[in-house]
Amino acid sequence: MRISTGNVDGMAVQRVSEQAPAEAAEAVHAPAPQTALQSAVLQPALKAMSEMPEIDQEKVAALRDALAKGELPFNAAKLAGLIQRFHGSEK
């Protein structure tokens, strides 16, 4: 998986791609001695992550229900402020 960051119309955008660049693919096929151990150690974790669903639908449903019941506090003004701060339009 490859994550790249860029700007589109002044807005920060992150893209996730399933294909790695050619250099990364070559590095995977011929690992350096230092990265061989890391690669062997990380492989089970990478395999487990690839088998996980992209979105945990059960957790989303539980959070949606908690919000609807008023069990989970939601502050729209605070969320809006955090979004503005993240995107650099802090006032």
N, C-alpha and C positions, 0 to 999 in steps of 0.2 A: 504494500500500500504506500502511496506517496501523497503527501499533503503539501500543497504549494500555496503561497500567499501573494496577493497582488491587490491592485486598486482598480476599481471599475467605477467611473463617474465620481471619483472622490471618495468612494466607500471601500473599506477593507473587505476583501473577499478571500475565503479559503476554499480551495478545491481539493477533493480527495479523488485519487485515481487508483485503480486496481493495478495498473502497470507501472513498474519502476522504470527509471531511465536506463538506457543501455549500459552506462557505466556501473550502476548498482547491480544489474543482472550479471555482469562480468565478475564483479566482486563476490557475489554469492557463489558462483561456480569455482572460483579460485581464491579462497580466503587466505589472507595473510596469517602467519602463525599466531599473532596476538588475537585476531578475531575468530580463529577456528574454535577456541574454547567458548567465547561469547556466543557464537552461532549455535554450538551444540547445547548450551545452557538455555538459550532463548527459544529454540525450536519448539519444545512442548508448549510454552506459553503462546507463541505465535499460532500454533495449530489450534489450541483451545480458543483463542480469540477469533480465529477465522470461522469456527463452528458456532459461535454465539450469534443470536439474532441481532440485527443492527439496532433495533429498538425493543426494549423490554415492555411488551404490550400489557402484561399483568401489572407492572409497576405504574404504568401510565393510567390504567383503569383505576387502580387504587388511589392515586393522587387526584384524579378527576372526581371520584366519589367523595373523597375527603374535602375537596374544595366546595363541591356542591352542598355538602352537609354543614359547611362552616367550621369544620374541624381543623382546617389548615388555614392559618392567616394569610391574607394576600393584600399587599399594599401597592396599588397600581402606581401611585406617585413615586414611591421609592424605586420601583422597577423602571419607570420612565427615566428617572434621574440616573440610574446605573447604566441604562442604555446610552443616554446622552454622553455620560462621562467616558464610556468605553469607546464611542465613536468620535471623541475629541470635540464635542460641541458643548462643553461644560460652560455654564453661565455664572 
